[in-house]
Amino acid sequence: MLTAWAEAHERGVVAAGPMWDGDRWVEAVAEFCRASGWPLLAEPCSQLRRELDGVAVTDHHDLLLRTPWADAEPPDAVLRIGGAPTSKPLRLWIERHRPAFAFVDPASTWTDASFSVSLHMTIGPEAVADAARTLSAPGSGWARRWADADARAGAAIDAVLDTEPLLEAGVARQLGRSLPAGHALYVSNSMPVRDVDSYLRARSEPLTVHAHRGASGIDGVISAATGVAASGTPATVLVGDLAFRHDIGGLVGAFDTEPLAHGGPGGLDLTVVVVDNGGGTIFSFLPAYGVIDPAAFDRLLTTPPGRSSRELASGLSAAMGFEHHHIDSSDELHALLSGPGSNRGVRIITIDIDADANRDQHRRIAEAVEAAIGAQPPGPQ
């Protein structure tokens, strides 16, 4: 069924959403992409955003799909594997163009908010690999055009981030660059999971990325990351200042006088990276911003805390013996994240973020990507 469906469509994409067990899909998905000639639009939480030989893995599809280039190059088909992708531009792009949409859904969740799925399959990676082996070799430059566009987007992003102070996009990019092999990254809801989706790049050494999406919101993120670290896997969690406050209690689990209970002789290896932007600034990216009275907007939506995360982390450090580092540069963040050794204990890294500058940088990055992609010749069809 999958073979016949794929062969009927020359210009398709494979979209990989969140999967805890994404590692077991890697070879099958790579084989399918190579056989079909389709690019892979994999969010980090799929465990499939990694360098794969012969596969056009896009790092920046969330930004690419906001540009006129993406609407000028619509797909004939989309094969989705895993949960509902984080990227809103991906959902809207599919809704606009209504390609043939197959959903590989082994857990039978049928998560399809747009009612776009035309073929639903409860199959595993073996069936996907079998389909790939019977596909005809691709004959167009479709995947190459995606790879070229993604490279242009990456260069445009770097041109902005490499010359400006460290803000949220730069933190997300640096996590992918600096975290060691064998590490796990746990990402909070709200802006962190979106920034990681937009700016974390494929690596030759895979990075396990987890998040819990949905109604749980920003609750329990540190607790979940502490659980990952307690399993013996070094873990870093990226949270905003409100998520940090919502789950400070999660750090109590890391405050243990018996290190052998958590991760071996050295205890937990857990790093909490807190981007302090003064509240729930994700709402300032929504249409309500600038329409509602600013004071009411802050009180009802931004909900700025009374004390900084830096103050809070300093108090926790003194009370529980955690390390605390307050930084303001990518170089400092890299040095802390990439340092040698495991079981380094519990560390809190706080970074102050100017919310207005951060919002403006996100806007300018999107504009820079659109300008870079707009200059790209369309290439052969």
ROTI-745856 format. One record per residue (C-alpha): residue number from 1; x, y, z. Coordinates in nm, 3 decimals, decimal comma. Layout:
<rs>
[NUM [X Y Z]]
...
</rs>
This chain:
<rs>
[1 [0,000 0,000 0,000]]
[2 [0,272 0,249 0,096]]
[3 [0,479 0,163 -0,213]]
[4 [0,194 0,227 -0,456]]
[5 [0,097 0,547 -0,279]]
[6 [0,455 0,684 -0,283]]
[7 [0,518 0,592 -0,647]]
[8 [0,213 0,794 -0,749]]
[9 [0,377 1,113 -0,621]]
[10 [0,711 1,250 -0,735]]
[11 [0,742 1,557 -0,512]]
[12 [0,680 1,457 -0,154]]
[13 [0,822 1,520 0,190]]
[14 [0,860 1,302 0,498]]
[15 [0,755 1,486 0,815]]
[16 [0,863 1,331 1,145]]
[17 [0,688 1,442 1,463]]
[18 [0,766 1,365 1,829]]
[19 [0,862 1,002 1,897]]
[20 [1,015 0,866 2,216]]
[21 [1,127 0,559 2,022]]
[22 [1,242 0,747 1,713]]
[23 [1,582 0,578 1,719]]
[24 [1,431 0,254 1,593]]
[25 [1,286 0,436 1,290]]
[26 [1,613 0,595 1,172]]
[27 [1,728 0,336 0,919]]
[28 [1,381 0,275 0,773]]
[29 [1,308 0,647 0,728]]
[30 [1,653 0,714 0,580]]
[31 [1,606 0,425 0,336]]
[32 [1,265 0,557 0,234]]
[33 [1,396 0,911 0,178]]
[34 [1,685 0,788 -0,032]]
[35 [1,461 0,564 -0,241]]
[36 [1,188 0,824 -0,293]]
[37 [1,409 1,131 -0,328]]
[38 [1,200 1,313 -0,067]]
[39 [1,349 1,548 0,194]]
[40 [1,310 1,475 0,566]]
[41 [1,141 1,747 0,773]]
[42 [1,222 1,609 1,118]]
[43 [1,172 1,799 1,438]]
[44 [1,434 1,727 1,706]]
[45 [1,182 1,545 1,928]]
[46 [1,141 1,282 1,656]]
[47 [1,503 1,168 1,721]]
[48 [1,543 1,185 1,341]]
[49 [1,705 1,527 1,302]]
[50 [2,052 1,389 1,249]]
[51 [2,299 1,369 0,963]]
[52 [2,196 1,080 0,738]]
[53 [2,393 0,983 0,429]]
[54 [2,206 1,058 0,110]]
[55 [1,911 1,226 0,286]]
[56 [1,818 1,595 0,264]]
[57 [1,753 1,654 0,635]]
[58 [1,613 2,005 0,685]]
[59 [1,711 2,192 1,000]]
[60 [1,501 2,501 0,937]]
[61 [1,176 2,390 0,775]]
[62 [0,979 2,587 1,035]]
[63 [1,128 2,904 0,885]]
[64 [1,139 2,782 0,523]]
[65 [0,767 2,711 0,525]]
[66 [0,688 3,072 0,611]]
[67 [0,837 3,195 0,283]]
[68 [0,687 3,237 -0,067]]
[69 [0,946 2,981 -0,185]]
[70 [0,761 2,706 0,001]]
[71 [0,429 2,798 -0,158]]
[72 [0,590 2,811 -0,502]]
[73 [0,727 2,458 -0,443]]
[74 [0,431 2,273 -0,290]]
[75 [0,449 1,896 -0,246]]
[76 [0,234 1,636 -0,415]]
[77 [0,243 1,423 -0,101]]
[78 [0,333 1,422 0,267]]
[79 [0,427 1,111 0,463]]
[80 [0,403 1,182 0,835]]
[81 [0,556 0,955 1,095]]
[82 [0,503 1,007 1,469]]
[83 [0,307 1,256 1,674]]
[84 [0,170 1,594 1,574]]
[85 [0,465 1,813 1,469]]
[86 [0,539 2,122 1,676]]
[87 [0,573 2,350 1,372]]
[88 [0,263 2,558 1,304]]
[89 [0,396 2,669 0,961]]
[90 [0,415 2,301 0,862]]
[91 [0,051 2,245 0,957]]
[92 [-0,063 2,560 0,774]]
[93 [0,143 2,471 0,464]]
[94 [-0,027 2,132 0,444]]
[95 [-0,369 2,291 0,498]]
[96 [-0,309 2,542 0,216]]
[97 [-0,194 2,291 -0,043]]
[98 [-0,383 1,978 0,064]]
[99 [-0,135 1,723 -0,075]]
[100 [-0,198 1,353 -0,056]]
[101 [-0,130 1,283 0,312]]
[102 [-0,030 0,943 0,451]]
[103 [0,009 0,902 0,826]]
[104 [0,220 0,619 0,967]]
[105 [0,066 0,581 1,312]]
[106 [0,172 0,257 1,484]]
[107 [0,016 0,368 1,815]]
[108 [-0,325 0,441 1,651]]
[109 [-0,340 0,792 1,794]]
[110 [-0,480 0,950 1,475]]
[111 [-0,359 1,297 1,576]]
[112 [-0,471 1,506 1,278]]
[113 [-0,619 1,838 1,390]]
[114 [-0,655 1,959 1,029]]
[115 [-0,837 1,648 0,903]]
[116 [-0,580 1,625 0,625]]
[117 [-0,493 1,254 0,637]]
[118 [-0,602 1,056 0,332]]
[119 [-0,420 0,730 0,412]]
[120 [-0,381 0,601 0,770]]
[121 [-0,143 0,310 0,839]]
[122 [-0,068 0,138 1,169]]
[123 [0,263 -0,008 1,054]]
[124 [0,614 -0,023 1,198]]
[125 [0,958 0,066 1,062]]
[126 [1,001 -0,274 0,899]]
[127 [0,706 -0,208 0,666]]
[128 [0,844 0,135 0,576]]
[129 [1,183 -0,017 0,495]]
[130 [1,017 -0,289 0,284]]
[131 [0,830 -0,021 0,086]]
[132 [1,152 0,171 0,029]]
[133 [1,322 -0,133 -0,125]]
[134 [1,057 -0,158 -0,396]]
[135 [1,046 0,211 -0,494]]
[136 [1,184 0,329 -0,826]]
[137 [1,491 0,553 -0,817]]
[138 [1,395 0,925 -0,806]]
[139 [1,452 1,125 -1,120]]
[140 [1,414 1,491 -1,013]]
[141 [1,624 1,739 -0,817]]
[142 [1,346 1,793 -0,562]]
[143 [1,545 1,691 -0,254]]
[144 [1,850 1,888 -0,373]]
[145 [1,642 2,207 -0,396]]
[146 [1,529 2,155 -0,037]]
[147 [1,885 2,097 0,078]]
[148 [2,004 2,412 -0,102]]
[149 [1,723 2,620 0,048]]
[150 [1,797 2,487 0,396]]
[151 [2,166 2,572 0,358]]
[152 [2,076 2,926 0,256]]
[153 [1,845 2,956 0,554]]
[154 [2,119 2,834 0,788]]
[155 [2,366 3,089 0,652]]
[156 [2,111 3,369 0,694]]
[157 [2,042 3,265 1,054]]
[158 [2,412 3,248 1,135]]
[159 [2,467 3,596 0,990]]
[160 [2,224 3,732 1,249]]
[161 [2,311 3,519 1,552]]
[162 [2,689 3,538 1,513]]
[163 [2,690 3,917 1,537]]
[164 [2,437 3,979 1,815]]
[165 [2,405 3,922 2,192]]
[166 [2,289 3,582 2,314]]
[167 [1,910 3,553 2,297]]
[168 [1,672 3,257 2,282]]
[169 [1,743 3,150 1,924]]
[170 [2,115 3,150 1,996]]
[171 [2,066 2,940 2,309]]
[172 [1,872 2,676 2,113]]
[173 [2,137 2,667 1,841]]
[174 [2,419 2,640 2,095]]
[175 [2,260 2,346 2,274]]
[176 [2,284 2,145 1,954]]
[177 [2,642 2,252 1,899]]
[178 [2,772 2,193 2,251]]
[179 [2,595 1,904 2,424]]
[180 [2,815 1,592 2,426]]
[181 [2,728 1,260 2,263]]
[182 [2,517 1,037 2,485]]
[183 [2,345 1,338 2,638]]
[184 [1,968 1,399 2,659]]
[185 [1,799 1,735 2,610]]
[186 [1,461 1,793 2,773]]
[187 [1,276 2,093 2,633]]
[188 [1,000 2,293 2,795]]
[189 [0,676 2,382 2,623]]
[190 [0,610 2,738 2,511]]
[191 [0,903 2,903 2,328]]
[192 [1,186 2,656 2,411]]
[193 [1,038 2,366 2,210]]
[194 [0,966 2,600 1,919]]
[195 [1,314 2,756 1,923]]
[196 [1,478 2,414 1,936]]
[197 [1,262 2,310 1,638]]
[198 [1,369 2,620 1,445]]
[199 [1,740 2,645 1,530]]
[200 [1,887 2,313 1,650]]
[201 [2,080 2,151 1,366]]
[202 [2,137 1,793 1,262]]
[203 [2,449 1,636 1,412]]
[204 [2,668 1,342 1,324]]
[205 [2,644 1,236 1,690]]
[206 [2,271 1,209 1,762]]
[207 [2,120 1,411 2,045]]
[208 [1,819 1,262 2,224]]
[209 [1,554 1,535 2,259]]
[210 [1,244 1,495 2,476]]
[211 [0,947 1,719 2,551]]
[212 [0,600 1,664 2,689]]
[213 [0,351 1,852 2,477]]
[214 [-0,017 1,918 2,531]]
[215 [-0,234 2,008 2,827]]
[216 [0,048 1,964 3,077]]
[217 [0,191 2,292 2,951]]
[218 [0,497 2,405 3,142]]
[219 [0,426 2,196 3,453]]
[220 [0,663 1,924 3,560]]
[221 [0,938 1,987 3,307]]
[222 [1,225 1,986 3,558]]
[223 [1,080 1,679 3,730]]
[224 [1,072 1,494 3,399]]
[225 [1,431 1,591 3,320]]
[226 [1,537 1,486 3,668]]
[227 [1,384 1,147 3,596]]
[228 [1,591 1,118 3,278]]
[229 [1,907 1,206 3,471]]
[230 [1,815 0,960 3,748]]
[231 [1,817 0,682 3,487]]
[232 [2,190 0,743 3,447]]
[233 [2,174 0,954 3,129]]
[234 [2,333 1,301 3,158]]
[235 [2,053 1,550 3,095]]
[236 [2,008 1,917 3,022]]
[237 [1,670 2,086 3,046]]
[238 [1,583 2,414 2,872]]
[239 [1,310 2,616 3,045]]
[240 [1,180 2,970 3,063]]
[241 [1,154 3,161 3,388]]
[242 [0,788 3,069 3,448]]
[243 [0,847 2,697 3,387]]
[244 [1,143 2,720 3,624]]
[245 [0,918 2,856 3,897]]
[246 [0,636 2,611 3,823]]
[247 [0,861 2,315 3,894]]
[248 [1,125 2,421 4,143]]
[249 [0,994 2,131 4,348]]
[250 [1,137 1,902 4,082]]
[251 [1,483 1,995 4,201]]
[252 [1,404 1,848 4,541]]
[253 [1,433 1,509 4,375]]
[254 [1,787 1,597 4,281]]
[255 [1,870 1,699 4,637]]
[256 [1,962 1,355 4,764]]
[257 [2,215 1,267 5,031]]
[258 [2,258 0,919 4,879]]
[259 [2,430 0,974 4,540]]
[260 [2,423 0,601 4,460]]
[261 [2,045 0,627 4,429]]
[262 [2,081 0,854 4,128]]
[263 [2,305 0,779 3,834]]
[264 [2,602 0,615 3,998]]
[265 [2,882 0,720 4,229]]
[266 [2,867 1,087 4,136]]
[267 [2,491 1,120 4,160]]
[268 [2,281 1,308 3,904]]
[269 [2,425 1,481 3,600]]
[270 [2,157 1,746 3,546]]
[271 [2,192 2,095 3,398]]
[272 [1,898 2,338 3,410]]
[273 [1,926 2,619 3,153]]
[274 [1,686 2,903 3,235]]
[275 [1,616 3,177 2,981]]
[276 [1,471 3,460 3,187]]
[277 [1,265 3,684 2,960]]
[278 [1,038 3,829 3,227]]
[279 [0,734 3,604 3,199]]
[280 [0,534 3,427 2,932]]
[281 [0,664 3,619 2,635]]
[282 [0,534 3,360 2,386]]
[283 [0,210 3,559 2,399]]
[284 [0,388 3,861 2,255]]
[285 [0,427 3,661 1,931]]
[286 [0,047 3,628 1,900]]
[287 [-0,199 3,873 1,735]]
[288 [-0,331 3,992 2,072]]
[289 [0,001 4,165 2,138]]
[290 [-0,029 4,535 2,063]]
[291 [-0,409 4,520 2,060]]
[292 [-0,483 4,463 2,429]]
[293 [-0,393 4,736 2,676]]
[294 [-0,023 4,681 2,761]]
[295 [-0,077 4,680 3,138]]
[296 [-0,363 4,429 3,110]]
[297 [-0,160 4,218 2,867]]
[298 [0,130 4,193 3,112]]
[299 [-0,095 4,118 3,410]]
[300 [-0,311 3,856 3,237]]
[301 [-0,074 3,693 2,987]]
[302 [0,292 3,778 3,041]]
[303 [0,257 3,748 3,423]]
[304 [0,608 3,878 3,497]]
[305 [0,755 3,736 3,820]]
[306 [0,862 3,963 4,100]]
[307 [1,217 3,828 4,131]]
[308 [1,466 3,726 3,868]]
[309 [1,566 3,366 3,800]]
[310 [1,920 3,469 3,886]]
[311 [1,812 3,556 4,242]]
[312 [1,610 3,240 4,274]]
[313 [1,892 3,018 4,145]]
[314 [2,139 3,184 4,382]]
[315 [1,913 3,102 4,675]]
[316 [1,874 2,740 4,561]]
[317 [2,247 2,712 4,518]]
[318 [2,307 2,828 4,873]]
[319 [2,032 2,609 5,021]]
[320 [2,096 2,286 4,832]]
[321 [2,455 2,309 4,722]]
[322 [2,382 2,326 4,349]]
[323 [2,617 2,506 4,114]]
[324 [2,486 2,831 3,971]]
[325 [2,629 3,016 3,671]]
[326 [2,488 3,340 3,535]]
[327 [2,609 3,395 3,178]]
[328 [2,551 3,621 2,881]]
[329 [2,747 3,474 2,589]]
[330 [2,751 3,169 2,362]]
[331 [3,114 3,104 2,452]]
[332 [3,028 3,076 2,822]]
[333 [2,737 2,848 2,746]]
[334 [2,954 2,627 2,526]]
[335 [3,221 2,598 2,793]]
[336 [2,967 2,487 3,054]]
[337 [2,780 2,243 2,832]]
[338 [3,072 2,077 2,659]]
[339 [3,300 2,034 2,959]]
[340 [3,453 1,689 3,011]]
[341 [3,324 1,422 3,245]]
[342 [2,988 1,294 3,358]]
[343 [2,804 1,295 3,690]]
[344 [2,882 1,661 3,731]]
[345 [2,601 1,709 3,981]]
[346 [2,319 1,960 3,947]]
[347 [2,388 2,293 3,781]]
[348 [2,161 2,589 3,709]]
[349 [2,258 2,826 3,427]]
[350 [2,061 3,151 3,410]]
[351 [2,055 3,382 3,108]]
[352 [1,881 3,720 3,107]]
[353 [1,685 3,781 2,786]]
[354 [1,559 4,122 2,675]]
[355 [1,207 4,033 2,558]]
[356 [1,177 4,319 2,309]]
[357 [1,517 4,245 2,155]]
[358 [1,432 3,876 2,142]]
[359 [1,103 3,935 1,963]]
[360 [1,273 4,170 1,718]]
[361 [1,550 3,918 1,650]]
[362 [1,298 3,644 1,571]]
[363 [1,130 3,879 1,324]]
[364 [1,457 3,976 1,158]]
[365 [1,570 3,615 1,130]]
[366 [1,247 3,525 0,949]]
[367 [1,299 3,821 0,715]]
[368 [1,662 3,724 0,652]]
[369 [1,563 3,367 0,566]]
[370 [1,292 3,486 0,328]]
[371 [1,537 3,722 0,157]]
[372 [1,797 3,446 0,122]]
[373 [1,546 3,196 -0,017]]
[374 [1,391 3,455 -0,246]]
[375 [1,726 3,495 -0,419]]
[376 [1,743 3,125 -0,500]]
[377 [1,670 3,030 -0,861]]
[378 [1,386 2,779 -0,878]]
[379 [1,592 2,515 -1,056]]
[380 [1,460 2,243 -1,288]]
[381 [1,109 2,112 -1,223]]
</rs>
